Amino acid sequence: MIIYGTALLALCHLLGIFLGDLLGQLMGVKTNVGGVGIAMLLLICARLYIQRRGWLPQMTERGVEYWGAMYIPVVVAMAAQQDVVAALRGGPVAVLAAIGSVIVCGAVISLINRMENPRMESPAAVEADSMLIKEHRHA
């Protein structure tokens, strides 16, 4: 069911916010550090794990994919609301956290992309590609 995708998103979001708050406390900052990003990574990892185990029915996968796609604009909107000037005045911790999170997220996304199996193309897409190649040769 699609609702399981929403439940998985909610669980990942709550865990991400908790871990972001914990990370902020460890860094000596009284705010959430990367909780929404952590939640997104948890959602991606959870989906891959459940999918590989065969526990993800088609309808549930659609729910997870939908919320995964919707989550990125939410992250961008939340990041746009943050006060960057105040963060820069707060010291180098905020700048180091930002740089570190970008590097870690890039590395994790690259790792996840390498681990995921490429999906087979649909016959219609293969046929369309072959027709484009034939047209290009005759032109």
C-alpha positions as CSV (number, residue, x, y, z in Angstrom):
1,M,0.0,0.0,0.0
2,I,1.1,3.6,-0.7
3,I,0.6,4.5,3.0
4,Y,3.6,2.4,3.9
5,G,5.8,4.7,1.9
6,T,4.4,7.6,4.0
7,A,5.1,5.6,7.2
8,L,8.6,4.9,6.1
9,L,9.2,8.6,5.3
10,A,7.8,9.6,8.7
11,L,10.1,7.1,10.5
12,C,13.1,8.3,8.6
13,H,12.2,11.9,9.2
14,L,11.9,11.5,12.9
15,L,15.1,9.5,13.1
16,G,16.9,12.1,11.0
17,I,15.7,15.0,13.1
18,F,16.9,13.1,16.3
19,L,20.3,12.4,14.8
20,G,20.6,16.0,13.5
21,D,19.9,17.3,17.0
22,L,22.4,14.8,18.5
23,L,25.0,15.8,15.9
24,G,24.4,19.5,16.8
25,Q,24.9,18.8,20.5
26,L,28.1,16.9,19.8
27,M,29.4,19.8,17.7
28,G,28.5,22.3,20.5
29,V,25.7,24.0,18.4
30,K,22.3,24.4,19.8
31,T,20.5,23.5,16.6
32,N,19.7,20.6,14.3
33,V,22.7,19.9,12.0
34,G,21.6,18.2,8.8
35,G,18.6,16.3,10.2
36,V,16.5,16.6,7.0
37,G,19.5,15.5,4.8
38,I,20.1,12.6,7.2
39,A,16.5,11.7,6.9
40,M,16.7,11.7,3.1
41,L,19.7,9.4,3.2
42,L,18.0,7.1,5.6
43,L,15.0,6.9,3.3
44,I,17.2,6.0,0.3
45,C,19.1,3.4,2.3
46,A,15.9,1.9,3.8
47,R,14.2,1.7,0.3
48,L,17.3,-0.1,-1.2
49,Y,17.5,-2.5,1.8
50,I,13.8,-3.4,1.7
51,Q,13.8,-3.7,-2.0
52,R,16.8,-6.1,-2.1
53,R,15.1,-8.3,0.5
54,G,12.0,-8.5,-1.6
55,W,9.8,-6.9,1.1
56,L,8.7,-4.0,-1.0
57,P,5.4,-4.6,-3.0
58,Q,4.9,-2.5,-6.1
59,M,2.3,-0.2,-4.5
60,T,4.6,0.5,-1.5
61,E,7.5,1.2,-3.8
62,R,5.4,3.8,-5.6
63,G,4.6,5.5,-2.3
64,V,8.3,5.5,-1.3
65,E,9.3,6.8,-4.8
66,Y,6.6,9.5,-4.6
67,W,7.7,10.8,-1.2
68,G,11.4,10.5,-2.1
69,A,10.8,12.7,-5.1
70,M,8.7,15.2,-3.0
71,Y,11.3,15.3,-0.2
72,I,14.0,17.0,-2.3
73,P,11.9,20.2,-2.9
74,V,11.0,20.2,0.8
75,V,14.7,20.1,1.7
76,V,15.4,23.0,-0.7
77,A,12.6,25.0,0.7
78,M,13.8,24.4,4.3
79,A,17.3,25.3,3.4
80,A,16.1,28.5,1.8
81,Q,14.6,29.6,5.1
82,Q,17.8,29.3,7.1
83,D,19.6,32.5,8.0
84,V,23.0,32.1,6.3
85,V,24.4,35.4,7.6
86,A,23.7,34.5,11.2
87,A,25.3,31.1,10.6
88,L,28.5,32.7,9.2
89,R,28.6,35.1,12.1
90,G,28.3,32.1,14.5
91,G,31.8,31.0,13.6
92,P,33.6,28.5,11.5
93,V,31.6,25.5,12.9
94,A,28.7,26.3,10.7
95,V,30.9,26.7,7.6
96,L,32.8,23.5,8.4
97,A,29.5,21.6,9.0
98,A,28.2,22.8,5.6
99,I,31.3,21.8,3.7
100,G,31.5,18.5,5.5
101,S,27.9,17.7,4.9
102,V,28.2,18.4,1.2
103,I,31.2,16.2,0.9
104,V,29.7,13.4,2.9
105,C,26.3,13.6,1.0
106,G,28.1,13.6,-2.4
107,A,30.2,10.5,-1.4
108,V,27.1,8.6,0.0
109,I,25.0,9.4,-3.1
110,S,27.8,8.3,-5.4
111,L,28.2,5.1,-3.4
112,I,24.4,4.4,-3.5
113,N,24.4,5.0,-7.3
114,R,27.2,2.5,-7.8
115,M,25.4,-0.1,-5.7
116,E,22.0,0.2,-7.4
117,N,21.5,-2.1,-10.4
118,P,20.5,-0.4,-13.6
119,R,17.0,-1.1,-14.6
120,M,16.2,-2.6,-18.0
121,E,15.0,-0.2,-20.5
122,S,11.5,-0.7,-21.8
123,P,11.1,-2.2,-25.3
124,A,9.5,1.1,-26.5
125,A,12.5,3.1,-25.4
126,V,14.9,0.7,-27.1
127,E,12.9,0.8,-30.3
128,A,12.8,4.6,-30.2
129,D,16.6,4.8,-29.7
130,S,17.2,2.4,-32.6
131,M,14.9,4.5,-34.9
132,L,16.8,7.7,-34.0
133,I,20.1,6.0,-34.8
134,K,18.7,4.8,-38.2
135,E,17.4,8.3,-39.0
136,H,20.7,9.8,-38.1
137,R,22.5,7.5,-40.4
138,H,20.2,8.4,-43.4
139,A,20.4,12.1,-42.8
